[in-house]
């Protein structure tokens, strides 16, 4: 178990460094230079199958490996972003804690939640004060209160 964690930590560091390096303008210029040099050497090698195979094989191997490196870095960034958002939601008065683990929901559950937030948006549009409804529960309470007040003839402030 410890060796797996050590391997994971090592890959994490490696993928972060590689992602930063390959996302730089220097890396792009290097890759472009390789393609230009390869293109210039075409006439020298008479545009042979081997000449074409060199660039095809090289780019395929690099692309295959980079998929895993970039995905590792993206997963880490996504998790960090989710944790930051969770902290903001948890610390914000009136925010719905229902969405703290939203990334674990199925697509169908996300669609249902999206409908709830669309409803919240519609309920909020009825408010004169933009900050009046902060969560689905508060919006429902405000709407129920307004409907009861309207039926009772009570004037809202």
C-alpha positions as CSV (number, residue, x, y, z in Angstrom):
1,X,0.0,0.0,0.0
2,X,2.8,2.4,0.9
3,X,4.6,1.7,-2.4
4,X,1.4,2.4,-4.3
5,X,1.0,5.8,-2.5
6,X,4.6,6.6,-3.2
7,X,4.2,5.7,-6.9
8,X,1.1,7.8,-7.0
9,X,2.8,10.8,-5.4
10,X,5.7,10.5,-7.7
11,X,3.4,10.3,-10.8
12,X,1.5,13.3,-9.5
13,X,4.6,15.4,-9.2
14,X,5.8,14.2,-12.6
15,X,2.5,14.9,-14.3
16,X,2.3,18.4,-12.8
17,X,5.8,19.3,-14.0
18,X,5.3,17.8,-17.5
19,X,1.9,19.5,-17.8
20,X,3.4,22.9,-16.9
21,X,6.4,22.3,-19.2
22,X,4.4,21.1,-22.2
23,X,1.9,23.9,-21.8
24,X,4.5,26.5,-22.3
25,X,5.4,28.5,-25.4
26,X,8.9,27.0,-25.3
27,X,7.4,23.5,-25.6
28,X,5.2,24.6,-28.5
29,X,8.2,26.2,-30.3
30,X,10.2,23.0,-29.8
31,X,7.4,20.8,-31.2
32,X,6.9,23.2,-34.1
33,X,10.7,23.1,-34.8
34,X,10.7,19.3,-34.9
35,X,7.8,19.3,-37.4
36,X,9.6,21.9,-39.6
37,X,12.9,20.0,-39.5
38,X,11.0,16.8,-40.3
39,X,9.3,18.6,-43.2
40,X,12.6,20.0,-44.5
41,X,14.2,16.6,-44.5
42,X,11.4,15.2,-46.7
43,X,13.3,15.7,-50.0
44,X,16.5,14.3,-48.5
45,X,14.7,11.1,-47.6
46,X,12.7,11.2,-50.8
47,X,9.5,11.4,-48.8
48,X,9.9,7.7,-48.0
49,X,7.6,5.6,-46.0
50,X,10.2,5.4,-43.2
51,X,10.5,9.2,-43.2
52,X,6.7,9.4,-42.7
53,X,6.7,6.6,-40.2
54,X,9.2,8.5,-38.0
55,X,6.8,11.5,-37.4
56,X,3.7,9.3,-37.2
57,X,5.3,6.9,-34.6
58,X,6.8,9.8,-32.6
59,X,3.6,11.8,-32.4
60,X,1.5,8.7,-31.6
61,X,3.7,7.7,-28.7
62,X,3.9,11.2,-27.3
63,X,0.1,11.7,-27.6
64,X,-0.6,8.4,-26.0
65,X,1.6,9.1,-23.0
66,X,0.5,12.8,-22.7
67,X,-3.2,11.7,-22.4
68,X,-2.4,10.0,-19.0
69,X,-0.1,12.8,-17.8
70,X,-2.6,15.6,-18.7
71,X,-5.5,13.6,-17.2
72,X,-3.7,13.2,-13.9
73,X,-3.0,16.9,-13.7
74,X,-6.6,17.7,-14.7
75,X,-8.0,15.3,-12.1
76,X,-5.9,17.0,-9.4
77,X,-6.9,20.5,-10.5
78,X,-10.6,19.5,-10.6
79,X,-10.4,18.0,-7.1
80,X,-8.7,21.1,-5.8
81,X,-11.3,23.4,-7.4
82,X,-14.2,21.2,-6.0
83,X,-12.7,21.5,-2.5
84,X,-12.4,25.3,-2.8
85,X,-16.0,25.5,-4.0
86,X,-17.1,23.2,-1.2
87,X,-15.4,25.5,1.3
88,X,-17.2,28.5,-0.1
89,X,-20.5,26.7,-0.1
90,X,-20.0,25.5,3.5
91,X,-19.0,28.9,4.7
92,X,-21.7,30.9,3.0
93,X,-24.8,31.5,5.0
94,X,-27.9,30.5,3.1
95,X,-26.1,28.4,0.6
96,X,-27.5,24.9,0.0
97,X,-25.1,22.2,1.3
98,X,-26.9,19.7,-0.9
99,X,-24.4,20.5,-3.7
100,X,-21.2,19.8,-1.7
101,X,-20.6,16.4,-3.4
102,X,-22.3,17.2,-6.6
103,X,-19.5,15.7,-8.7
104,X,-20.6,12.3,-7.4
105,X,-24.1,12.5,-8.7
106,X,-25.2,10.7,-11.9
107,X,-26.1,12.7,-15.0
108,X,-29.8,12.1,-14.3
109,X,-29.4,13.4,-10.8
110,X,-27.6,16.5,-12.1
111,X,-30.4,17.1,-14.5
112,X,-32.9,17.0,-11.7
113,X,-30.8,19.4,-9.6
114,X,-30.5,21.7,-12.7
115,X,-34.3,21.9,-12.8
116,X,-34.3,22.9,-9.1
117,X,-31.9,25.7,-9.8
118,X,-33.9,26.8,-12.8
119,X,-36.9,27.0,-10.5
120,X,-34.8,28.9,-7.9
121,X,-33.9,31.3,-10.6
122,X,-37.5,31.8,-11.6
123,X,-38.5,32.3,-7.9
124,X,-35.6,34.8,-7.5
125,X,-36.8,36.8,-10.5
126,X,-40.0,37.5,-8.7
127,X,-38.1,39.2,-5.9
128,X,-37.3,42.9,-6.0
129,X,-34.2,42.4,-3.9
130,X,-31.5,40.5,-5.8
131,X,-30.2,38.9,-2.6
132,X,-33.5,37.9,-1.2
133,X,-33.5,34.2,-2.1
134,X,-30.2,32.3,-1.4
135,X,-31.3,28.7,-1.6
136,X,-34.1,26.5,-2.9
137,X,-35.5,26.1,0.6
138,X,-35.4,29.9,1.3
139,X,-37.0,30.6,-2.1
140,X,-39.8,28.1,-1.4
141,X,-40.4,29.7,2.0
142,X,-40.5,33.2,0.6
143,X,-42.9,32.1,-2.2
144,X,-45.2,30.3,0.3
145,X,-45.2,33.4,2.5
146,X,-46.0,35.7,-0.4
147,X,-48.8,33.4,-1.6
148,X,-50.3,33.3,1.9
149,X,-49.9,37.0,2.3
150,X,-51.5,37.7,-1.0
151,X,-54.5,35.4,-0.2
152,X,-54.9,37.0,3.3
153,X,-54.6,40.5,1.7
154,X,-51.6,41.3,3.8
155,X,-49.3,43.9,2.2
156,X,-45.7,42.7,1.9
157,X,-42.8,45.2,2.7
